[in-house]
Each structure stands twice: as C-alpha cells, then as structure tokens.
Amino acid sequence: MENGKTMQEDDCQCPECARRAEEHVESETFGLAVLIALMPIMTLTLFGHIGLL
C-alpha cells in the first residue's frame, strides 16, 4: 500500500490473493443468484399486502 495505492491496485499475483479473488467472484455470483431467485416471492408478497392481487 505504498504510494497511496489500495490493495486492488497492487496487482499481487501470489496464490493467496488469486484464491481470495476467485472466492470473492464466486461469493458475489451466488449472492446475486439468491437475490434474483427471491425477487418473484418478494414482488408477490408486496403486491398481496397492498391489495393488487
């Protein structure tokens, strides 16, 4: 983190950083998939509560 760089700007190529980056991508992908899967349930619940169904 010298010269005002953040960890992402350092472009570390060590195996530990590569593994962390891969886990981060997998985690984001799974989280997005869960949110997309829950959208219909949340939408139907909302519309049911406000009387549109």
TORDREN-359772 format. One record per residue: residue number from 1; x, y, z of N, C-alpha, C, O in turn. Coordinates in nm, 3 decimals. Each point is the difference from the previous one (the first is absolute). Layout:
<sites>
+-----+---------+---------+---------+---------+---------+---------+---------+---------+---------+---------+---------+---------+
:   n :     n.X :     n.Y :     n.Z :    ca.X :    ca.Y :    ca.Z :     c.X :     c.Y :     c.Z :     o.X :     o.Y :     o.Z :
+-----+---------+---------+---------+---------+---------+---------+---------+---------+---------+---------+---------+---------+
: NUM :       X :       Y :       Z :       X :       Y :       Z :       X :       Y :       Z :       X :       Y :       Z :
...
+-----+---------+---------+---------+---------+---------+---------+---------+---------+---------+---------+---------+---------+
</sites>
This chain:
<sites>
+-----+---------+---------+---------+---------+---------+---------+---------+---------+---------+---------+---------+---------+
:   n :     n.X :     n.Y :     n.Z :    ca.X :    ca.Y :    ca.Z :     c.X :     c.Y :     c.Z :     o.X :     o.Y :     o.Z :
+-----+---------+---------+---------+---------+---------+---------+---------+---------+---------+---------+---------+---------+
:   1 :   0.082 :  -0.118 :   0.000 :  -0.082 :   0.118 :   0.000 :   0.087 :   0.124 :   0.000 :  -0.034 :   0.101 :   0.063 :
:   2 :   0.140 :  -0.108 :  -0.131 :   0.088 :   0.115 :  -0.009 :  -0.047 :   0.092 :  -0.112 :  -0.072 :  -0.043 :  -0.090 :
:   3 :   0.112 :   0.166 :   0.097 :  -0.030 :   0.100 :  -0.101 :  -0.149 :   0.023 :  -0.016 :  -0.045 :   0.035 :  -0.109 :
:   4 :  -0.033 :  -0.053 :   0.214 :  -0.143 :   0.027 :  -0.005 :  -0.082 :  -0.103 :  -0.075 :  -0.116 :   0.027 :  -0.032 :
:   5 :   0.171 :  -0.142 :   0.003 :  -0.075 :  -0.103 :  -0.072 :  -0.082 :  -0.083 :   0.098 :   0.039 :  -0.020 :   0.115 :
:   6 :  -0.151 :  -0.028 :  -0.163 :  -0.080 :  -0.091 :   0.081 :   0.044 :  -0.142 :  -0.031 :   0.082 :  -0.023 :  -0.089 :
:   7 :  -0.138 :  -0.073 :   0.163 :   0.037 :  -0.140 :  -0.022 :  -0.035 :  -0.045 :  -0.142 :   0.075 :  -0.077 :  -0.060 :
:   8 :  -0.187 :   0.124 :   0.005 :  -0.039 :  -0.041 :  -0.133 :   0.094 :   0.055 :  -0.106 :   0.019 :  -0.062 :  -0.104 :
:   9 :   0.039 :   0.175 :   0.129 :   0.091 :   0.060 :  -0.097 :   0.139 :  -0.063 :   0.003 :   0.079 :   0.021 :  -0.092 :
:  10 :  -0.050 :  -0.098 :   0.196 :   0.132 :  -0.060 :   0.009 :   0.020 :  -0.114 :  -0.099 :   0.114 :  -0.032 :  -0.033 :
:  11 :  -0.220 :  -0.029 :  -0.015 :   0.006 :  -0.110 :  -0.097 :   0.093 :  -0.111 :   0.047 :   0.088 :  -0.044 :  -0.074 :
:  12 :  -0.108 :  -0.001 :   0.194 :   0.079 :  -0.109 :   0.056 :  -0.037 :  -0.129 :  -0.073 :  -0.118 :  -0.027 :  -0.021 :
:  13 :   0.216 :  -0.051 :  -0.018 :  -0.023 :  -0.124 :  -0.075 :   0.027 :  -0.124 :   0.084 :   0.012 :  -0.110 :  -0.055 :
:  14 :  -0.003 :   0.124 :   0.186 :   0.029 :  -0.115 :   0.085 :  -0.122 :  -0.094 :   0.003 :  -0.112 :   0.043 :  -0.026 :
:  15 :   0.134 :  -0.171 :   0.056 :  -0.111 :  -0.096 :   0.001 :  -0.111 :   0.036 :   0.100 :  -0.117 :  -0.024 :  -0.027 :
:  16 :   0.154 :   0.081 :   0.141 :  -0.098 :   0.037 :   0.100 :  -0.094 :   0.109 :  -0.052 :  -0.122 :  -0.009 :   0.018 :
:  17 :   0.177 :   0.109 :  -0.082 :  -0.083 :   0.108 :  -0.054 :  -0.087 :  -0.050 :  -0.115 :  -0.115 :   0.042 :  -0.013 :
:  18 :   0.169 :  -0.130 :  -0.070 :  -0.078 :  -0.056 :  -0.111 :  -0.117 :  -0.082 :   0.054 :  -0.111 :   0.007 :  -0.054 :
:  19 :   0.134 :  -0.083 :   0.161 :  -0.106 :  -0.081 :   0.060 :  -0.108 :   0.090 :   0.060 :  -0.119 :  -0.026 :  -0.015 :
:  20 :   0.162 :   0.132 :   0.083 :  -0.096 :   0.094 :   0.059 :  -0.084 :   0.067 :  -0.109 :  -0.121 :   0.015 :   0.016 :
:  21 :   0.184 :   0.024 :  -0.125 :  -0.073 :   0.064 :  -0.109 :  -0.102 :  -0.096 :  -0.060 :  -0.112 :   0.041 :  -0.031 :
:  22 :   0.149 :  -0.166 :   0.015 :  -0.092 :  -0.100 :  -0.054 :  -0.118 :  -0.023 :   0.094 :  -0.114 :  -0.010 :  -0.044 :
:  23 :   0.142 :   0.002 :   0.174 :  -0.107 :  -0.018 :   0.098 :  -0.093 :   0.120 :   0.002 :  -0.121 :  -0.014 :   0.018 :
:  24 :   0.177 :   0.133 :  -0.035 :  -0.080 :   0.122 :  -0.001 :  -0.098 :  -0.002 :  -0.118 :  -0.117 :   0.033 :   0.016 :
:  25 :   0.165 :  -0.072 :  -0.133 :  -0.085 :  -0.006 :  -0.118 :  -0.110 :  -0.104 :   0.019 :  -0.116 :   0.026 :  -0.032 :
:  26 :   0.151 :  -0.143 :   0.085 :  -0.099 :  -0.104 :   0.024 :  -0.105 :   0.047 :   0.101 :  -0.119 :  -0.028 :  -0.017 :
:  27 :   0.162 :   0.098 :   0.120 :  -0.091 :   0.049 :   0.103 :  -0.098 :   0.102 :  -0.059 :  -0.119 :  -0.005 :   0.028 :
:  28 :   0.170 :   0.097 :  -0.109 :  -0.086 :   0.099 :  -0.063 :  -0.100 :  -0.065 :  -0.094 :  -0.117 :   0.039 :  -0.004 :
:  29 :   0.162 :  -0.138 :  -0.072 :  -0.088 :  -0.069 :  -0.093 :  -0.112 :  -0.072 :   0.074 :  -0.116 :   0.007 :  -0.041 :
:  30 :   0.150 :  -0.076 :   0.150 :  -0.100 :  -0.071 :   0.079 :  -0.099 :   0.098 :   0.062 :  -0.121 :  -0.024 :  -0.002 :
:  31 :   0.171 :   0.133 :   0.056 :  -0.088 :   0.100 :   0.061 :  -0.097 :   0.059 :  -0.099 :  -0.118 :   0.019 :   0.032 :
:  32 :   0.165 :   0.010 :  -0.153 :  -0.088 :   0.053 :  -0.104 :  -0.104 :  -0.103 :  -0.040 :  -0.116 :   0.035 :  -0.023 :
:  33 :   0.155 :  -0.161 :   0.012 :  -0.094 :  -0.106 :  -0.035 :  -0.110 :  -0.013 :   0.104 :  -0.116 :  -0.020 :  -0.035 :
:  34 :   0.152 :   0.031 :   0.162 :  -0.100 :  -0.009 :   0.108 :  -0.097 :   0.117 :  -0.010 :  -0.121 :  -0.019 :   0.013 :
:  35 :   0.172 :   0.139 :  -0.035 :  -0.088 :   0.117 :  -0.011 :  -0.095 :  -0.013 :  -0.117 :  -0.118 :   0.033 :   0.011 :
:  36 :   0.168 :  -0.078 :  -0.123 :  -0.085 :  -0.017 :  -0.119 :  -0.106 :  -0.106 :   0.026 :  -0.115 :   0.015 :  -0.042 :
:  37 :   0.152 :  -0.122 :   0.111 :  -0.096 :  -0.106 :   0.030 :  -0.109 :   0.048 :   0.095 :  -0.114 :  -0.046 :  -0.009 :
:  38 :   0.145 :   0.138 :   0.099 :  -0.098 :   0.049 :   0.097 :  -0.089 :   0.112 :  -0.052 :  -0.102 :   0.031 :   0.062 :
:  39 :   0.137 :   0.030 :  -0.173 :  -0.078 :   0.113 :  -0.051 :  -0.147 :  -0.033 :  -0.026 :  -0.086 :   0.078 :   0.041 :
:  40 :   0.053 :  -0.190 :  -0.106 :  -0.143 :  -0.028 :  -0.019 :  -0.077 :  -0.015 :   0.131 :  -0.113 :   0.046 :   0.012 :
:  41 :   0.174 :  -0.110 :   0.086 :  -0.066 :  -0.018 :   0.129 :  -0.023 :   0.135 :   0.067 :  -0.109 :   0.026 :   0.052 :
:  42 :   0.210 :   0.059 :  -0.054 :  -0.014 :   0.132 :   0.063 :  -0.103 :   0.084 :  -0.073 :  -0.077 :   0.073 :   0.063 :
:  43 :   0.074 :  -0.082 :  -0.195 :  -0.096 :   0.078 :  -0.079 :  -0.142 :  -0.044 :   0.028 :  -0.088 :   0.083 :   0.022 :
:  44 :   0.064 :  -0.214 :  -0.022 :  -0.134 :  -0.051 :   0.028 :  -0.044 :   0.035 :   0.141 :  -0.117 :   0.034 :   0.022 :
:  45 :   0.208 :  -0.041 :   0.073 :  -0.033 :   0.036 :   0.138 :  -0.037 :   0.147 :   0.010 :  -0.100 :   0.036 :   0.064 :
:  46 :   0.178 :   0.049 :  -0.126 :  -0.028 :   0.144 :   0.003 :  -0.135 :   0.029 :  -0.064 :  -0.083 :   0.071 :   0.058 :
:  47 :   0.059 :  -0.124 :  -0.177 :  -0.126 :   0.027 :  -0.068 :  -0.118 :  -0.057 :   0.079 :  -0.108 :   0.059 :   0.001 :
:  48 :   0.128 :  -0.172 :   0.065 :  -0.106 :  -0.059 :   0.081 :  -0.033 :   0.088 :   0.120 :  -0.117 :   0.013 :   0.037 :
:  49 :   0.218 :   0.045 :   0.024 :  -0.021 :   0.084 :   0.118 :  -0.067 :   0.133 :  -0.034 :  -0.077 :   0.053 :   0.080 :
:  50 :   0.105 :   0.000 :  -0.198 :  -0.063 :   0.129 :  -0.033 :  -0.129 :  -0.020 :  -0.079 :  -0.061 :   0.098 :  -0.044 :
:  51 :   0.020 :  -0.222 :   0.026 :  -0.132 :  -0.029 :  -0.058 :  -0.006 :   0.001 :  -0.151 :  -0.108 :   0.020 :  -0.056 :
:  52 :   0.217 :  -0.041 :  -0.011 :  -0.002 :  -0.001 :  -0.147 :  -0.019 :  -0.139 :  -0.059 :  -0.013 :  -0.014 :  -0.121 :
:  53 :   0.011 :  -0.088 :   0.207 :  -0.022 :  -0.137 :  -0.049 :  -0.137 :  -0.049 :   0.038 :  -0.036 :  -0.113 :  -0.032 :
+-----+---------+---------+---------+---------+---------+---------+---------+---------+---------+---------+---------+---------+
</sites>
